[in-house]
Amino acid sequence: MIVQFIDFFRNRMKMTIRLCYGVLLFWVIFDILLGFAGEKEHAHTWVEVYFPGWWALFGFVSCTLIIYISKWFGHLGIMTREDYYDE
């Protein structure tokens, strides 16, 4: 059942991409129309008040940094050649 569902979207890649963009656009418009979810009354820091979407930006930048730092750390010595144990 789930395999057929995945294959359906895999075989219709253009439709899947357009659907994802549509959902993203819907949520952005929904968020803007609600005034960025009206969370200014419940803000804990000044950043939340003056920069709507702060936590989304913070999460994206943090995730990107984790990926690049992990790759850098991996290339320093964690990754080794494939025949390491054959010697």
TIGUFI-324216 format. One record per atom (N, C-alpha, C): residue in three letters; x, z, y. Coordinates in pm, whole numbers, plus 50000, padded with zeros to 5 digits. Example, Ala and Ser with C-alpha at 12.3 -4.5 7.8 and 13.67 -1.06 7.14 Angstrom:
BEGIN
ALA513195078049431ALA512305078049550ALA513205078049670SER512855070849775SER513675071449894SER512905078750003
//
This chain:
BEGIN
MET500825000049881MET500005000050000MET500875000050126ILE501815009550135ILE502665010350253ILE503614998450260VAL504024993450144VAL504924981950142VAL504214969650197GLN502964967850162GLN502194956650215GLN502014957950366PHE501814970150413PHE501664972650556PHE502944968950630ILE504074973050576ILE505364969950639ILE505634954950634ASP505364948750520ASP505564934250507ASP504684926550604PHE503464931250627PHE502564924750721PHE503204923850859PHE503744935050907PHE504364935051039PHE505724928051040ARG506444928550929ARG507734921850922ARG507564906650926ASN506504901650864ASN506254887250862ASN505704882150995ARG505234890851079ARG504684887351210ARG505484894651318MET506764891451329MET507664898851417MET507304897251564LYS506934885151608LYS506564883251748LYS505354891751784MET504374891951696MET503184899951720MET503534914851723THR504424919151636THR504824933051631THR505524937151760ILE506414928751809ILE507134931751934ILE506154932352050ARG505234922752056ARG504244922752164ARG503344935052156LEU502994939052035LEU502174950952017LEU502904963452066CYS504194964552035CYS504984975952081CYS505104976152233TYR505344964452293TYR505394963752439TYR504044967352501GLY502974963052437GLY501634966252487GLY501364981152483VAL501734987652374VAL501545002152363VAL502395009452467LEU503635004952485LEU504505010952586LEU503915009252725LEU503434997352756LEU502824994752886LEU501585003452907PHE500785004852803PHE499595013252811PHE499975027552848TRP500995033152781TRP501375046952807TRP501975048752945VAL502715038752993VAL503275039653128VAL502155039553231ILE501215030353216ILE500085029653310ILE499245042353301PHE499005047153181PHE498235059453161PHE498915071253230ASP500235071853219ASP500985082653281ASP500945081653433ILE501045069553486ILE501015067653631ILE499625071053686LEU498585066753616LEU497225069353665LEU496895084153664LEU497475091553574LEU497225105953571LEU498175113553663GLY498945106453741GLY499865113153835GLY500985120053762PHE501585113053667PHE502665118553586PHE502215131253517ALA501035130653463ALA500455141053379ALA500165154053453GLY500265153953583GLY499905165753661GLY500685178053624GLU501905176553586GLU502705187853539GLU503465194853651LYS503265190853776LYS504015197353884LYS503615211953901GLU502395215253862GLU501975229153874GLU502665237953771HIS503105231853662HIS503695239553553HIS505205237153541ALA505815231553644ALA507235228453638ALA508065241253636HIS509115241153559HIS509995252753549HIS511235251353636THR511605239153671THR512795236853752THR512455227153865TRP513305226653966TRP513075217654079TRP513175203154037VAL513965200253933VAL514135186453888VAL512815180853837GLU512055188753768GLU510765184353714GLU509775180953826VAL509895187753938VAL508975185654050VAL509295172654123TYR510565170154150TYR510945158954235TYR511295146154159PHE511485146854029PHE511815135053950PHE510855133853832PRO509745126953850PRO508825125053738PRO509515117553624GLY509275121653505GLY509915115253391GLY511315120253366TRP511675131353426TRP513025136753412TRP513395139153267TRP512505145253190TRP512855148753053TRP512995136452965ALA512265125752996ALA512435113352922ALA513815107352950LEU514205107253076LEU515535102253113LEU516625110953054PHE516455124053062PHE517425133353007PHE517595131252856GLY516485129552785GLY516545127152640GLY517225114152606PHE516945103552682PHE517565090552656PHE519075091152679VAL519475096952791VAL520915098052821VAL521615106952718SER520985117952681SER521585126952582SER521755120052447CYS520735112852404CYS520805105752276CYS521905095152280THR521995087952391THR523035077652404THR524415084052400LEU524595095152469LEU525885102052466LEU526235107052326ILE525265112452256ILE525515117152119ILE525985105552032ILE525365094052045ILE525745082451964ILE527175078151995TYR527495076552125TYR528835071752161TYR529925082152130ILE529655094652151ILE530645105052119ILE530865105751967SER529785104351890SER529915104551744SER530725092651694LYS530495080951752LYS531275069251712LYS532745071051747TRP533005076351867TRP534385078651909TRP535055088651815PHE534345099551786PHE534885109751696PHE535125104051557GLY534235095651510GLY534395089551379GLY535615080551372HIS535865073151480HIS537025064251480HIS538335071751495LEU538295084251539LEU539525092151552LEU540145095651417GLY539345096751314GLY539955100451188GLY538985103151076ILE537725104651107ILE536755107151001ILE536615094750914MET536525083250978MET536415070850900MET537805067250847THR537845063450724THR539115059650663THR538925046550587ARG540005040750546ARG539885028050477ARG539235030150340GLU538675019550285GLU537885020550163GLU538715023750040ASP539985020150039ASP540815022449920ASP541595035549932TYR541135044650011TYR541835057250035TYR542045065149906TYR541025065849822TYR541115073849699TYR541795066349584ASP542045053349600ASP542675045549494ASP544175047949487GLU544745053349590GLU546195055149593GLU546635067749524
//
